[in-house]
Amino acid sequence: MEYTDDNMQSVAFKIVENMSLSDLQAYVAEDYLFRFDQDSEFFEYQVEELGLDKELEVE
């Protein structure tokens, strides 16, 4: 298989199809932790968007 955007997307979808929900959630959480670490404005936007800014403590 040639390394193209379409092929990479096909492989990624196939990997996700075979992941359990808990594995997928852990993977997404890890990705967000990395993204938040790289972009504090994105983190602040997500906090506001999710309504977490109204809570006293985020667990």
PyMOL Python script that loads the backbone (N, CA, C, O; Angstrom):
from pymol import cmd

cmd.read_pdbstr("""\
ATOM      1  N   MET A   1       0.854  -1.185   0.000  1.00  0.00           N
ATOM      2  CA  MET A   1       0.000   0.000   0.000  1.00  0.00           C
ATOM      3  C   MET A   1       0.893   1.239   0.000  1.00  0.00           C
ATOM      4  O   MET A   1       1.845   1.336   0.774  1.00  0.00           O
ATOM      5  N   GLU A   2       0.575   2.154  -0.857  1.00  0.00           N
ATOM      6  CA  GLU A   2       1.336   3.390  -0.975  1.00  0.00           C
ATOM      7  C   GLU A   2       0.999   4.342   0.185  1.00  0.00           C
ATOM      8  O   GLU A   2      -0.134   4.384   0.664  1.00  0.00           O
ATOM      9  N   TYR A   3       1.998   5.092   0.615  1.00  0.00           N
ATOM     10  CA  TYR A   3       1.846   6.043   1.719  1.00  0.00           C
ATOM     11  C   TYR A   3       1.241   7.349   1.185  1.00  0.00           C
ATOM     12  O   TYR A   3       1.970   8.248   0.766  1.00  0.00           O
ATOM     13  N   THR A   4      -0.105   7.447   1.201  1.00  0.00           N
ATOM     14  CA  THR A   4      -0.807   8.639   0.747  1.00  0.00           C
ATOM     15  C   THR A   4      -1.779   9.070   1.845  1.00  0.00           C
ATOM     16  O   THR A   4      -2.043   8.309   2.776  1.00  0.00           O
ATOM     17  N   ASP A   5      -2.303  10.271   1.739  1.00  0.00           N
ATOM     18  CA  ASP A   5      -3.277  10.756   2.724  1.00  0.00           C
ATOM     19  C   ASP A   5      -4.496   9.842   2.798  1.00  0.00           C
ATOM     20  O   ASP A   5      -4.956   9.507   3.889  1.00  0.00           O
ATOM     21  N   ASP A   6      -5.020   9.438   1.645  1.00  0.00           N
ATOM     22  CA  ASP A   6      -6.192   8.555   1.621  1.00  0.00           C
ATOM     23  C   ASP A   6      -5.891   7.215   2.267  1.00  0.00           C
ATOM     24  O   ASP A   6      -6.707   6.691   3.026  1.00  0.00           O
ATOM     25  N   ASN A   7      -4.722   6.655   1.971  1.00  0.00           N
ATOM     26  CA  ASN A   7      -4.358   5.372   2.556  1.00  0.00           C
ATOM     27  C   ASN A   7      -4.115   5.485   4.055  1.00  0.00           C
ATOM     28  O   ASN A   7      -4.491   4.594   4.817  1.00  0.00           O
ATOM     29  N   MET A   8      -3.490   6.573   4.478  1.00  0.00           N
ATOM     30  CA  MET A   8      -3.276   6.784   5.910  1.00  0.00           C
ATOM     31  C   MET A   8      -4.619   6.878   6.627  1.00  0.00           C
ATOM     32  O   MET A   8      -4.776   6.328   7.717  1.00  0.00           O
ATOM     33  N   GLN A   9      -5.573   7.558   6.036  1.00  0.00           N
ATOM     34  CA  GLN A   9      -6.896   7.676   6.636  1.00  0.00           C
ATOM     35  C   GLN A   9      -7.577   6.313   6.701  1.00  0.00           C
ATOM     36  O   GLN A   9      -8.217   5.990   7.702  1.00  0.00           O
ATOM     37  N   SER A  10      -7.450   5.522   5.661  1.00  0.00           N
ATOM     38  CA  SER A  10      -8.036   4.180   5.653  1.00  0.00           C
ATOM     39  C   SER A  10      -7.449   3.320   6.767  1.00  0.00           C
ATOM     40  O   SER A  10      -8.182   2.620   7.465  1.00  0.00           O
ATOM     41  N   VAL A  11      -6.142   3.370   6.932  1.00  0.00           N
ATOM     42  CA  VAL A  11      -5.484   2.591   7.983  1.00  0.00           C
ATOM     43  C   VAL A  11      -5.929   3.084   9.357  1.00  0.00           C
ATOM     44  O   VAL A  11      -6.210   2.276  10.242  1.00  0.00           O
ATOM     45  N   ALA A  12      -5.996   4.400   9.542  1.00  0.00           N
ATOM     46  CA  ALA A  12      -6.414   4.964  10.827  1.00  0.00           C
ATOM     47  C   ALA A  12      -7.835   4.526  11.174  1.00  0.00           C
ATOM     48  O   ALA A  12      -8.102   4.145  12.314  1.00  0.00           O
ATOM     49  N   PHE A  13      -8.741   4.576  10.213  1.00  0.00           N
ATOM     50  CA  PHE A  13     -10.116   4.146  10.462  1.00  0.00           C
ATOM     51  C   PHE A  13     -10.164   2.668  10.828  1.00  0.00           C
ATOM     52  O   PHE A  13     -10.927   2.277  11.712  1.00  0.00           O
ATOM     53  N   LYS A  14      -9.363   1.845  10.166  1.00  0.00           N
ATOM     54  CA  LYS A  14      -9.346   0.410  10.451  1.00  0.00           C
ATOM     55  C   LYS A  14      -8.830   0.154  11.869  1.00  0.00           C
ATOM     56  O   LYS A  14      -9.349  -0.707  12.580  1.00  0.00           O
ATOM     57  N   ILE A  15      -7.812   0.903  12.271  1.00  0.00           N
ATOM     58  CA  ILE A  15      -7.283   0.760  13.630  1.00  0.00           C
ATOM     59  C   ILE A  15      -8.357   1.115  14.651  1.00  0.00           C
ATOM     60  O   ILE A  15      -8.556   0.392  15.627  1.00  0.00           O
ATOM     61  N   VAL A  16      -9.048   2.229  14.425  1.00  0.00           N
ATOM     62  CA  VAL A  16     -10.081   2.684  15.350  1.00  0.00           C
ATOM     63  C   VAL A  16     -11.228   1.677  15.422  1.00  0.00           C
ATOM     64  O   VAL A  16     -11.754   1.421  16.505  1.00  0.00           O
ATOM     65  N   GLU A  17     -11.615   1.114  14.303  1.00  0.00           N
ATOM     66  CA  GLU A  17     -12.685   0.113  14.284  1.00  0.00           C
ATOM     67  C   GLU A  17     -12.370  -1.074  15.180  1.00  0.00           C
ATOM     68  O   GLU A  17     -13.278  -1.698  15.729  1.00  0.00           O
ATOM     69  N   ASN A  18     -11.097  -1.385  15.328  1.00  0.00           N
ATOM     70  CA  ASN A  18     -10.674  -2.543  16.102  1.00  0.00           C
ATOM     71  C   ASN A  18     -10.304  -2.220  17.548  1.00  0.00           C
ATOM     72  O   ASN A  18      -9.890  -3.111  18.290  1.00  0.00           O
ATOM     73  N   MET A  19     -10.445  -0.971  17.953  1.00  0.00           N
ATOM     74  CA  MET A  19     -10.130  -0.590  19.330  1.00  0.00           C
ATOM     75  C   MET A  19     -11.377  -0.726  20.199  1.00  0.00           C
ATOM     76  O   MET A  19     -12.500  -0.517  19.740  1.00  0.00           O
ATOM     77  N   SER A  20     -11.157  -1.078  21.452  1.00  0.00           N
ATOM     78  CA  SER A  20     -12.273  -1.078  22.394  1.00  0.00           C
ATOM     79  C   SER A  20     -12.602   0.372  22.738  1.00  0.00           C
ATOM     80  O   SER A  20     -11.780   1.265  22.536  1.00  0.00           O
ATOM     81  N   LEU A  21     -13.789   0.598  23.250  1.00  0.00           N
ATOM     82  CA  LEU A  21     -14.184   1.956  23.616  1.00  0.00           C
ATOM     83  C   LEU A  21     -13.251   2.539  24.668  1.00  0.00           C
ATOM     84  O   LEU A  21     -12.882   3.710  24.576  1.00  0.00           O
ATOM     85  N   SER A  22     -12.862   1.748  25.666  1.00  0.00           N
ATOM     86  CA  SER A  22     -11.976   2.265  26.713  1.00  0.00           C
ATOM     87  C   SER A  22     -10.596   2.603  26.153  1.00  0.00           C
ATOM     88  O   SER A  22      -9.995   3.595  26.564  1.00  0.00           O
ATOM     89  N   ASP A  23     -10.082   1.792  25.216  1.00  0.00           N
ATOM     90  CA  ASP A  23      -8.798   2.106  24.580  1.00  0.00           C
ATOM     91  C   ASP A  23      -8.899   3.379  23.756  1.00  0.00           C
ATOM     92  O   ASP A  23      -7.995   4.213  23.780  1.00  0.00           O
ATOM     93  N   LEU A  24      -9.995   3.527  23.029  1.00  0.00           N
ATOM     94  CA  LEU A  24     -10.198   4.721  22.216  1.00  0.00           C
ATOM     95  C   LEU A  24     -10.293   5.963  23.096  1.00  0.00           C
ATOM     96  O   LEU A  24      -9.706   6.996  22.774  1.00  0.00           O
ATOM     97  N   GLN A  25     -11.030   5.871  24.209  1.00  0.00           N
ATOM     98  CA  GLN A  25     -11.142   6.998  25.129  1.00  0.00           C
ATOM     99  C   GLN A  25      -9.779   7.372  25.704  1.00  0.00           C
ATOM    100  O   GLN A  25      -9.452   8.554  25.802  1.00  0.00           O
ATOM    101  N   ALA A  26      -8.991   6.384  26.079  1.00  0.00           N
ATOM    102  CA  ALA A  26      -7.657   6.651  26.629  1.00  0.00           C
ATOM    103  C   ALA A  26      -6.767   7.320  25.583  1.00  0.00           C
ATOM    104  O   ALA A  26      -6.018   8.247  25.894  1.00  0.00           O
ATOM    105  N   TYR A  27      -6.856   6.843  24.344  1.00  0.00           N
ATOM    106  CA  TYR A  27      -6.052   7.419  23.264  1.00  0.00           C
ATOM    107  C   TYR A  27      -6.435   8.882  23.014  1.00  0.00           C
ATOM    108  O   TYR A  27      -5.567   9.740  22.855  1.00  0.00           O
ATOM    109  N   VAL A  28      -7.735   9.154  22.981  1.00  0.00           N
ATOM    110  CA  VAL A  28      -8.210  10.524  22.749  1.00  0.00           C
ATOM    111  C   VAL A  28      -7.799  11.423  23.918  1.00  0.00           C
ATOM    112  O   VAL A  28      -7.365  12.556  23.710  1.00  0.00           O
ATOM    113  N   ALA A  29      -7.936  10.917  25.143  1.00  0.00           N
ATOM    114  CA  ALA A  29      -7.541  11.706  26.313  1.00  0.00           C
ATOM    115  C   ALA A  29      -6.054  12.040  26.252  1.00  0.00           C
ATOM    116  O   ALA A  29      -5.658  13.167  26.549  1.00  0.00           O
ATOM    117  N   GLU A  30      -5.235  11.072  25.870  1.00  0.00           N
ATOM    118  CA  GLU A  30      -3.797  11.313  25.755  1.00  0.00           C
ATOM    119  C   GLU A  30      -3.507  12.376  24.699  1.00  0.00           C
ATOM    120  O   GLU A  30      -2.651  13.239  24.896  1.00  0.00           O
ATOM    121  N   ASP A  31      -4.223  12.309  23.578  1.00  0.00           N
ATOM    122  CA  ASP A  31      -4.057  13.301  22.519  1.00  0.00           C
ATOM    123  C   ASP A  31      -4.436  14.694  23.021  1.00  0.00           C
ATOM    124  O   ASP A  31      -3.733  15.668  22.751  1.00  0.00           O
ATOM    125  N   TYR A  32      -5.552  14.786  23.754  1.00  0.00           N
ATOM    126  CA  TYR A  32      -5.956  16.085  24.288  1.00  0.00           C
ATOM    127  C   TYR A  32      -4.957  16.610  25.308  1.00  0.00           C
ATOM    128  O   TYR A  32      -4.668  17.806  25.327  1.00  0.00           O
ATOM    129  N   LEU A  33      -4.422  15.731  26.160  1.00  0.00           N
ATOM    130  CA  LEU A  33      -3.410  16.178  27.127  1.00  0.00           C
ATOM    131  C   LEU A  33      -2.227  16.791  26.397  1.00  0.00           C
ATOM    132  O   LEU A  33      -1.711  17.830  26.811  1.00  0.00           O
ATOM    133  N   PHE A  34      -1.793  16.154  25.311  1.00  0.00           N
ATOM    134  CA  PHE A  34      -0.687  16.690  24.518  1.00  0.00           C
ATOM    135  C   PHE A  34      -1.069  18.042  23.910  1.00  0.00           C
ATOM    136  O   PHE A  34      -0.288  18.992  23.949  1.00  0.00           O
ATOM    137  N   ARG A  35      -2.276  18.115  23.347  1.00  0.00           N
ATOM    138  CA  ARG A  35      -2.716  19.358  22.699  1.00  0.00           C
ATOM    139  C   ARG A  35      -2.857  20.490  23.727  1.00  0.00           C
ATOM    140  O   ARG A  35      -2.482  21.628  23.446  1.00  0.00           O
ATOM    141  N   PHE A  36      -3.394  20.185  24.911  1.00  0.00           N
ATOM    142  CA  PHE A  36      -3.527  21.201  25.955  1.00  0.00           C
ATOM    143  C   PHE A  36      -2.165  21.695  26.403  1.00  0.00           C
ATOM    144  O   PHE A  36      -1.981  22.885  26.658  1.00  0.00           O
ATOM    145  N   ASP A  37      -1.202  20.773  26.502  1.00  0.00           N
ATOM    146  CA  ASP A  37       0.149  21.141  26.903  1.00  0.00           C
ATOM    147  C   ASP A  37       0.790  22.084  25.890  1.00  0.00           C
ATOM    148  O   ASP A  37       1.595  22.943  26.250  1.00  0.00           O
ATOM    149  N   GLN A  38       0.427  21.918  24.622  1.00  0.00           N
ATOM    150  CA  GLN A  38       0.993  22.734  23.551  1.00  0.00           C
ATOM    151  C   GLN A  38       0.251  24.057  23.357  1.00  0.00           C
ATOM    152  O   GLN A  38       0.819  25.008  22.820  1.00  0.00           O
ATOM    153  N   ASP A  39      -1.011  24.129  23.787  1.00  0.00           N
ATOM    154  CA  ASP A  39      -1.842  25.291  23.476  1.00  0.00           C
ATOM    155  C   ASP A  39      -2.797  25.597  24.630  1.00  0.00           C
ATOM    156  O   ASP A  39      -3.887  25.030  24.705  1.00  0.00           O
ATOM    157  N   SER A  40      -2.388  26.491  25.524  1.00  0.00           N
ATOM    158  CA  SER A  40      -3.207  26.800  26.696  1.00  0.00           C
ATOM    159  C   SER A  40      -4.505  27.519  26.312  1.00  0.00           C
ATOM    160  O   SER A  40      -5.503  27.400  27.023  1.00  0.00           O
ATOM    161  N   GLU A  41      -4.507  28.255  25.208  1.00  0.00           N
ATOM    162  CA  GLU A  41      -5.735  28.910  24.761  1.00  0.00           C
ATOM    163  C   GLU A  41      -6.769  27.872  24.328  1.00  0.00           C
ATOM    164  O   GLU A  41      -7.962  28.048  24.577  1.00  0.00           O
ATOM    165  N   PHE A  42      -6.328  26.804  23.688  1.00  0.00           N
ATOM    166  CA  PHE A  42      -7.222  25.717  23.304  1.00  0.00           C
ATOM    167  C   PHE A  42      -7.818  25.071  24.554  1.00  0.00           C
ATOM    168  O   PHE A  42      -9.008  24.756  24.592  1.00  0.00           O
ATOM    169  N   PHE A  43      -6.979  24.876  25.579  1.00  0.00           N
ATOM    170  CA  PHE A  43      -7.463  24.326  26.848  1.00  0.00           C
ATOM    171  C   PHE A  43      -8.538  25.236  27.443  1.00  0.00           C
ATOM    172  O   PHE A  43      -9.608  24.765  27.831  1.00  0.00           O
ATOM    173  N   GLU A  44      -8.255  26.531  27.514  1.00  0.00           N
ATOM    174  CA  GLU A  44      -9.212  27.480  28.090  1.00  0.00           C
ATOM    175  C   GLU A  44     -10.514  27.503  27.292  1.00  0.00           C
ATOM    176  O   GLU A  44     -11.594  27.594  27.876  1.00  0.00           O
ATOM    177  N   TYR A  45     -10.423  27.422  25.972  1.00  0.00           N
ATOM    178  CA  TYR A  45     -11.614  27.376  25.129  1.00  0.00           C
ATOM    179  C   TYR A  45     -12.446  26.137  25.445  1.00  0.00           C
ATOM    180  O   TYR A  45     -13.668  26.221  25.573  1.00  0.00           O
ATOM    181  N   GLN A  46     -11.782  24.986  25.572  1.00  0.00           N
ATOM    182  CA  GLN A  46     -12.491  23.743  25.856  1.00  0.00           C
ATOM    183  C   GLN A  46     -13.160  23.788  27.231  1.00  0.00           C
ATOM    184  O   GLN A  46     -14.279  23.302  27.392  1.00  0.00           O
ATOM    185  N   VAL A  47     -12.481  24.366  28.219  1.00  0.00           N
ATOM    186  CA  VAL A  47     -13.050  24.506  29.559  1.00  0.00           C
ATOM    187  C   VAL A  47     -14.339  25.317  29.486  1.00  0.00           C
ATOM    188  O   VAL A  47     -15.358  24.943  30.067  1.00  0.00           O
ATOM    189  N   GLU A  48     -14.277  26.427  28.766  1.00  0.00           N
ATOM    190  CA  GLU A  48     -15.462  27.277  28.628  1.00  0.00           C
ATOM    191  C   GLU A  48     -16.557  26.578  27.820  1.00  0.00           C
ATOM    192  O   GLU A  48     -17.729  26.610  28.194  1.00  0.00           O
ATOM    193  N   GLU A  49     -16.170  25.953  26.721  1.00  0.00           N
ATOM    194  CA  GLU A  49     -17.132  25.284  25.838  1.00  0.00           C
ATOM    195  C   GLU A  49     -17.877  24.157  26.561  1.00  0.00           C
ATOM    196  O   GLU A  49     -19.063  23.939  26.318  1.00  0.00           O
ATOM    197  N   LEU A  50     -17.186  23.453  27.436  1.00  0.00           N
ATOM    198  CA  LEU A  50     -17.768  22.336  28.159  1.00  0.00           C
ATOM    199  C   LEU A  50     -18.477  22.766  29.439  1.00  0.00           C
ATOM    200  O   LEU A  50     -19.066  21.937  30.133  1.00  0.00           O
ATOM    201  N   GLY A  51     -18.422  24.069  29.754  1.00  0.00           N
ATOM    202  CA  GLY A  51     -19.074  24.575  30.952  1.00  0.00           C
ATOM    203  C   GLY A  51     -18.325  24.277  32.232  1.00  0.00           C
ATOM    204  O   GLY A  51     -18.870  24.422  33.327  1.00  0.00           O
ATOM    205  N   LEU A  52     -17.068  23.858  32.097  1.00  0.00           N
ATOM    206  CA  LEU A  52     -16.285  23.509  33.282  1.00  0.00           C
ATOM    207  C   LEU A  52     -15.811  24.737  34.034  1.00  0.00           C
ATOM    208  O   LEU A  52     -15.416  24.638  35.196  1.00  0.00           O
ATOM    209  N   ASP A  53     -15.845  25.904  33.381  1.00  0.00           N
ATOM    210  CA  ASP A  53     -15.434  27.132  34.050  1.00  0.00           C
ATOM    211  C   ASP A  53     -16.416  27.521  35.150  1.00  0.00           C
ATOM    212  O   ASP A  53     -16.095  28.343  36.009  1.00  0.00           O
ATOM    213  N   LYS A  54     -17.600  26.938  35.127  1.00  0.00           N
ATOM    214  CA  LYS A  54     -18.613  27.252  36.129  1.00  0.00           C
ATOM    215  C   LYS A  54     -18.495  26.348  37.355  1.00  0.00           C
ATOM    216  O   LYS A  54     -19.130  26.605  38.378  1.00  0.00           O
ATOM    217  N   GLU A  55     -17.690  25.299  37.258  1.00  0.00           N
ATOM    218  CA  GLU A  55     -17.508  24.377  38.360  1.00  0.00           C
ATOM    219  C   GLU A  55     -16.327  24.831  39.219  1.00  0.00           C
ATOM    220  O   GLU A  55     -15.359  25.407  38.724  1.00  0.00           O
ATOM    221  N   LEU A  56     -16.437  24.555  40.510  1.00  0.00           N
ATOM    222  CA  LEU A  56     -15.387  24.959  41.423  1.00  0.00           C
ATOM    223  C   LEU A  56     -14.152  24.072  41.287  1.00  0.00           C
ATOM    224  O   LEU A  56     -13.024  24.543  41.431  1.00  0.00           O
ATOM    225  N   GLU A  57     -14.370  22.794  41.011  1.00  0.00           N
ATOM    226  CA  GLU A  57     -13.271  21.858  40.944  1.00  0.00           C
ATOM    227  C   GLU A  57     -13.482  20.902  39.783  1.00  0.00           C
ATOM    228  O   GLU A  57     -14.566  20.340  39.621  1.00  0.00           O
ATOM    229  N   VAL A  58     -12.449  20.718  38.981  1.00  0.00           N
ATOM    230  CA  VAL A  58     -12.505  19.776  37.876  1.00  0.00           C
ATOM    231  C   VAL A  58     -11.713  18.551  38.283  1.00  0.00           C
ATOM    232  O   VAL A  58     -10.540  18.656  38.640  1.00  0.00           O
ATOM    233  N   GLU A  59     -12.343  17.401  38.232  1.00  0.00           N
ATOM    234  CA  GLU A  59     -11.660  16.162  38.633  1.00  0.00           C
ATOM    235  C   GLU A  59     -10.947  15.552  37.464  1.00  0.00           C
ATOM    236  O   GLU A  59     -10.315  14.505  37.605  1.00  0.00           O
TER     237      GLU A  59
END
""", "prot")
cmd.dss("prot")
cmd.show_as("cartoon", "prot")
cmd.util.cbc("prot")
cmd.orient("prot")
